[in-house]
């Protein structure tokens, strides 16, 4: 079913590369059947994962060695791990299909010890790795399980798209609206669409500094997937006040020492600010005629089970964001947070909270 044909939004969880890299005991995804049953129990009907297209394209059956993506965050393995993507991808998507859970494919283009992602040098190369990945799923009869294809997570952030180099980008690899950025989006989507015309495509983005609602999306985008938090769209978080560690530890220290109190001092202000940003994105959707999807949201970008961090205010803000997005009628897929996975116990274990939010998503109407 096309995203534009949906009567209500997907309730979607982001399982990024954790679905494959956190398969060790206690990682949360060691038993896919259990994790997916728990996802369905909480009311979700879609999941977004990293399909590792550059690794599938190079050798779907090879075992690849990956360094950790983060040290302080609980996405992916916390240490070097090995993955064999091809068989795992078909097995996992097959298990999703058995449960009527749609799969949104994306990629963070994880580094590996051979530097395989550096083989992507042009938009045509980006298209090729995705065509090869869709071929892999098509051979397994699993294309019907694919909700959409996001060719690159938060393009063109250099951490996820190191292959993109734009001399006209003056925003530190945040600007996708330069001629080079638009060319990469348009040409890469066109290349995949030529092989698979019935899929829907985007390159997701993160809202934040230098991003303004209302610009015209690049040609070829079927919808806009924007990642939107209070933390990156308002003055809630002092981005410019100190340097951040590469592993984001500074984020957690600020959230522990300042973040909760800053929110609790004036929750009405911050809830209203979040709702205003969501409404601005909805108006952008109306102006462009493209639907919205958000798979990473709504309170802060980083959070986890950590001394001094409490989930109560995160869940409160995320409920506000979820319900506001649902009310606009412009979202065809809505996440309740980017901590909606079994490795985040303080969020995952509150089954009733998830059911309340996913019920609000299912009860919403897509009005495009």
C-alpha positions as CSV (number, residue, x, y, z in Angstrom):
1,X,0.0,0.0,0.0
2,X,1.3,3.5,-0.9
3,X,2.0,5.8,2.0
4,X,-0.4,8.3,0.4
5,X,-3.2,5.7,0.4
6,X,-3.0,4.8,4.1
7,X,-6.0,5.7,6.1
8,X,-4.0,5.9,9.4
9,X,-0.3,6.2,10.0
10,X,2.1,3.4,10.7
11,X,3.1,3.2,14.3
12,X,6.8,2.7,13.7
13,X,9.9,1.9,15.9
14,X,13.5,2.6,14.9
15,X,15.7,-0.4,15.4
16,X,18.5,1.1,13.3
17,X,21.5,-1.3,13.2
18,X,20.7,-2.6,16.7
19,X,18.5,-5.3,15.3
20,X,21.6,-7.1,14.0
21,X,24.5,-5.8,16.1
22,X,22.9,-6.3,19.5
23,X,22.3,-10.0,19.2
24,X,24.5,-10.9,22.2
25,X,22.9,-12.0,25.5
26,X,21.4,-9.0,27.1
27,X,21.6,-6.9,24.0
28,X,17.8,-6.9,23.5
29,X,17.7,-8.5,20.0
30,X,19.2,-11.9,20.7
31,X,15.7,-13.4,20.2
32,X,14.0,-11.8,17.2
33,X,10.8,-13.6,17.8
34,X,10.5,-12.3,21.3
35,X,11.5,-8.8,20.4
36,X,9.0,-8.7,17.5
37,X,6.2,-10.2,19.6
38,X,6.8,-7.5,22.2
39,X,6.8,-4.9,19.5
40,X,3.3,-6.1,18.3
41,X,2.1,-6.3,21.9
42,X,2.9,-2.6,22.3
43,X,0.8,-1.8,19.2
44,X,3.5,-1.1,16.6
45,X,3.0,-2.2,13.0
46,X,6.2,-1.1,11.4
47,X,10.0,-1.0,12.1
48,X,12.8,0.9,10.5
49,X,16.2,-0.9,10.2
50,X,19.6,-0.5,8.6
51,X,19.8,-2.9,5.7
52,X,23.6,-2.4,5.3
53,X,23.2,-2.1,1.5
54,X,26.9,-1.4,0.9
55,X,27.7,-4.8,2.6
56,X,24.9,-6.7,0.9
57,X,26.0,-5.3,-2.5
58,X,29.7,-6.2,-1.9
59,X,29.0,-9.7,-0.5
60,X,25.7,-10.6,1.2
61,X,27.2,-13.8,2.7
62,X,30.5,-12.5,4.0
63,X,31.1,-12.0,7.7
64,X,32.0,-8.3,8.3
65,X,33.8,-6.8,11.3
66,X,32.4,-3.5,12.5
67,X,33.7,-1.1,15.1
68,X,31.1,0.4,17.5
69,X,29.1,3.3,16.1
70,X,28.9,4.9,19.6
71,X,30.6,4.4,22.9
72,X,28.1,6.3,25.1
73,X,24.9,5.6,23.3
74,X,22.9,2.3,23.3
75,X,22.5,2.0,19.5
76,X,24.4,-0.9,18.0
77,X,27.0,-3.0,19.8
78,X,29.1,-1.3,22.4
79,X,32.2,-3.0,21.1
80,X,33.6,-4.5,17.8
81,X,31.1,-7.1,16.4
82,X,30.7,-9.4,13.4
83,X,27.7,-9.5,11.2
84,X,26.6,-11.6,8.2
85,X,24.0,-9.4,6.6
86,X,22.4,-11.2,3.7
87,X,20.9,-14.3,5.5
88,X,20.0,-12.2,8.6
89,X,18.2,-9.6,6.5
90,X,15.9,-12.1,4.8
91,X,15.3,-13.9,8.1
92,X,14.4,-10.8,10.0
93,X,12.2,-9.3,7.3
94,X,10.5,-12.6,6.9
95,X,9.7,-12.7,10.6
96,X,8.3,-9.2,10.3
97,X,6.1,-10.2,7.4
98,X,4.7,-13.1,9.4
99,X,3.5,-10.6,11.9
100,X,2.2,-8.0,9.4
101,X,4.9,-5.6,10.5
102,X,6.1,-3.4,7.7
103,X,9.8,-2.8,7.3
104,X,11.2,0.6,6.4
105,X,14.7,0.2,5.0
106,X,17.4,2.7,5.7
107,X,21.2,2.9,6.2
108,X,23.6,4.6,8.5
109,X,26.4,3.2,6.2
110,X,28.3,1.6,9.1
111,X,32.0,1.5,8.8
112,X,33.8,-1.9,8.6
113,X,37.4,-2.9,8.7
114,X,37.6,-3.0,4.9
115,X,36.1,0.4,4.4
116,X,33.4,-0.9,2.1
117,X,31.3,2.2,2.2
118,X,34.1,4.2,0.6
119,X,33.2,2.3,-2.6
120,X,30.2,4.7,-3.0
121,X,31.6,7.7,-4.9
122,X,28.6,8.8,-7.0
123,X,24.8,8.9,-6.9
124,X,24.8,6.0,-9.3
125,X,26.9,4.0,-6.8
126,X,24.4,4.7,-4.1
127,X,21.6,3.6,-6.3
128,X,23.5,0.4,-7.2
129,X,24.0,-0.8,-3.6
130,X,20.2,-0.4,-3.0
131,X,19.2,-2.1,-6.2
132,X,21.4,-5.1,-5.2
133,X,19.8,-5.1,-1.7
134,X,16.2,-5.0,-3.1
135,X,17.2,-7.8,-5.5
136,X,18.2,-9.8,-2.5
137,X,14.8,-9.3,-0.8
138,X,13.0,-9.8,-4.1
139,X,14.7,-13.2,-4.5
140,X,13.3,-14.1,-1.1
141,X,9.8,-13.0,-2.1
142,X,9.9,-10.2,0.6
143,X,9.4,-7.0,-1.3
144,X,5.7,-6.7,-0.2
145,X,7.0,-6.3,3.4
146,X,9.0,-3.1,2.5
147,X,7.2,0.1,3.5
148,X,9.7,2.4,1.9
149,X,13.4,2.9,1.2
150,X,15.4,5.7,2.8
151,X,18.6,5.7,0.7
152,X,20.7,7.4,3.5
153,X,19.9,8.2,7.1
154,X,19.9,12.0,7.7
155,X,21.6,12.9,4.4
156,X,24.1,14.5,4.1
157,X,25.5,14.3,7.7
158,X,29.1,13.2,7.2
159,X,29.0,10.6,10.0
160,X,26.4,8.7,7.9
161,X,27.3,9.9,4.4
162,X,31.1,10.2,4.3
163,X,31.0,9.7,0.6
164,X,29.3,13.0,0.0
165,X,31.6,16.0,-0.5
166,X,30.0,19.3,-1.5
167,X,32.3,22.4,-1.9
168,X,29.2,24.6,-1.9
169,X,28.0,23.4,1.6
170,X,28.6,26.2,4.1
171,X,26.7,24.5,7.0
172,X,29.2,21.9,7.9
173,X,27.6,19.0,5.9
174,X,24.1,19.9,7.0
175,X,22.9,21.5,3.8
176,X,21.2,19.1,1.3
177,X,19.8,22.0,-0.7
178,X,22.9,22.9,-2.6
179,X,23.1,21.8,-6.3
180,X,25.3,18.8,-5.4
181,X,23.0,17.8,-2.5
182,X,19.9,17.9,-4.7
183,X,21.7,16.0,-7.5
184,X,22.7,13.2,-5.2
185,X,19.1,12.9,-3.9
186,X,17.4,13.1,-7.4
187,X,19.9,10.9,-9.3
188,X,20.2,8.2,-6.6
189,X,16.4,7.8,-6.2
190,X,16.0,7.8,-10.0
191,X,18.5,5.0,-10.3
192,X,16.7,2.7,-7.8
193,X,13.3,3.6,-9.1
194,X,14.3,2.5,-12.6
195,X,14.8,-1.0,-11.2
196,X,12.0,-0.9,-8.6
197,X,9.3,1.6,-9.7
198,X,6.7,0.4,-7.2
199,X,8.7,1.3,-4.1
200,X,8.6,4.7,-2.3
201,X,11.8,6.6,-1.7
202,X,13.4,9.4,0.3
203,X,16.6,10.4,1.9
204,X,15.8,11.3,5.5
205,X,17.0,14.4,7.2
206,X,17.4,15.8,10.7
207,X,15.8,19.1,11.6
208,X,17.9,21.6,13.4
209,X,20.3,24.5,12.9
210,X,20.4,25.8,9.4
211,X,17.1,24.0,8.5
212,X,14.0,25.9,7.8
213,X,10.6,24.5,7.2
214,X,9.0,25.4,3.8
215,X,11.8,24.8,1.3
216,X,11.0,22.7,-1.8
217,X,12.2,19.1,-1.5
218,X,14.5,17.7,-4.1
219,X,12.9,16.1,-7.1
220,X,12.1,12.4,-6.7
221,X,11.2,12.4,-3.1
222,X,7.9,10.5,-2.5
223,X,7.6,11.9,1.1
224,X,9.6,13.8,3.7
225,X,11.1,11.9,6.5
226,X,12.3,14.4,9.0
227,X,13.7,13.6,12.5
228,X,12.4,16.2,14.9
229,X,13.0,16.7,18.6
230,X,12.5,19.5,21.1
231,X,16.3,19.3,21.6
232,X,17.2,20.3,18.0
233,X,14.5,22.7,17.0
234,X,14.2,25.1,19.9
235,X,16.4,26.9,22.4
236,X,15.9,24.1,25.0
237,X,19.4,22.8,24.6
238,X,22.5,25.1,24.5
239,X,24.2,23.5,21.5
240,X,26.9,26.2,21.2
241,X,27.8,26.4,24.9
242,X,30.4,23.6,25.0
243,X,32.2,21.1,22.8
244,X,30.7,17.6,22.6
245,X,32.6,14.4,23.0
246,X,32.6,12.2,19.9
247,X,30.7,9.6,21.9
248,X,28.1,12.1,23.1
249,X,28.8,11.7,26.8
250,X,28.5,15.4,27.2
251,X,24.8,15.2,26.1
252,X,24.1,12.7,28.9
253,X,25.9,14.8,31.5
254,X,23.8,17.9,30.5
255,X,20.6,15.9,30.6
256,X,21.4,14.5,34.0
257,X,22.5,17.8,35.5
258,X,20.3,20.3,33.8
259,X,17.8,18.8,31.2
260,X,15.1,17.4,33.4
261,X,15.0,20.4,35.7
262,X,15.0,22.8,32.7
263,X,11.9,21.0,31.4
264,X,10.1,20.7,34.7
265,X,10.6,24.4,35.5
266,X,8.2,25.3,32.6
267,X,6.7,22.2,31.0
268,X,3.9,24.2,29.3
269,X,6.5,26.3,27.5
270,X,8.5,23.4,26.1
271,X,5.4,21.4,25.2
272,X,4.0,24.4,23.3
273,X,7.4,24.9,21.5
274,X,7.5,21.2,20.4
275,X,3.9,21.4,19.2
276,X,4.7,24.6,17.2
277,X,7.6,22.9,15.4
278,X,5.4,19.9,14.6
279,X,2.7,22.2,13.2
280,X,5.3,24.0,11.2
281,X,6.4,20.7,9.7
282,X,2.8,19.8,8.9
283,X,2.3,23.1,7.1
284,X,5.4,22.4,5.1
285,X,3.8,19.1,4.1
286,X,0.6,20.9,3.1
287,X,2.6,23.4,1.0
288,X,4.6,20.7,-0.8
289,X,1.8,18.1,-1.1
290,X,4.2,15.5,0.3
291,X,3.3,13.4,3.3
292,X,5.6,13.2,6.4
293,X,7.2,10.4,8.2
294,X,9.2,10.7,11.5
295,X,11.1,7.7,12.9
296,X,13.3,9.5,15.4
297,X,11.6,11.9,17.8
298,X,10.3,13.9,20.0
299,X,12.0,14.9,23.2
300,X,15.8,14.6,23.3
301,X,18.2,12.9,20.8
302,X,20.1,10.9,23.4
303,X,18.8,9.1,26.4
304,X,19.3,5.8,28.1
305,X,19.1,3.9,31.3
306,X,21.9,5.7,33.2
307,X,22.4,7.0,36.7
308,X,20.5,10.2,37.3
309,X,18.4,10.0,34.1
310,X,14.7,9.4,34.6
311,X,12.3,8.4,31.9
312,X,9.2,10.2,33.2
313,X,9.7,13.5,31.5
314,X,10.9,11.8,28.3
315,X,7.7,9.8,28.1
316,X,5.6,12.9,28.9
317,X,7.2,15.0,26.0
318,X,7.1,12.1,23.6
319,X,3.4,11.6,24.2
320,X,2.8,15.2,23.5
321,X,4.7,15.0,20.2
322,X,3.1,11.7,19.1
323,X,-0.4,13.0,19.6
324,X,0.3,16.3,18.0
325,X,1.7,14.7,14.9
326,X,-1.2,12.3,14.7
327,X,-3.7,15.2,15.0
328,X,-2.3,17.1,12.0
329,X,-3.3,14.4,9.5
330,X,0.0,14.9,7.6
331,X,2.1,12.0,9.0
332,X,1.9,8.6,7.4
333,X,4.4,7.0,9.9
334,X,4.9,8.2,13.4
335,X,7.4,7.1,16.0
336,X,6.8,7.5,19.7
337,X,10.5,8.1,20.3
338,X,13.9,6.9,19.1
339,X,14.2,4.8,22.2
340,X,11.5,2.4,21.3
341,X,13.5,-0.8,21.5
342,X,14.3,-3.5,24.1
343,X,17.7,-2.1,25.0
344,X,16.0,0.9,26.6
345,X,14.4,-0.8,29.5
346,X,13.0,2.3,31.2
347,X,11.0,3.1,28.0
348,X,10.4,-0.4,26.6
349,X,9.0,-2.0,29.8
350,X,6.1,0.5,30.1
351,X,3.8,-1.5,28.0
352,X,0.7,0.6,28.8
353,X,2.5,3.8,27.8
354,X,3.3,2.3,24.4
355,X,-0.3,1.0,23.9
356,X,-1.7,4.4,24.7
357,X,0.5,6.1,22.1
358,X,0.1,3.6,19.4
359,X,-3.7,3.7,19.9
360,X,-3.6,7.4,19.3
361,X,-1.6,6.8,16.1
362,X,-4.0,4.1,14.9
363,X,-7.0,6.3,15.6
364,X,-5.6,9.1,13.6
365,X,-6.6,9.9,10.0
366,X,-4.1,10.5,7.2
367,X,-5.5,13.6,5.4
368,X,-3.4,14.3,2.3
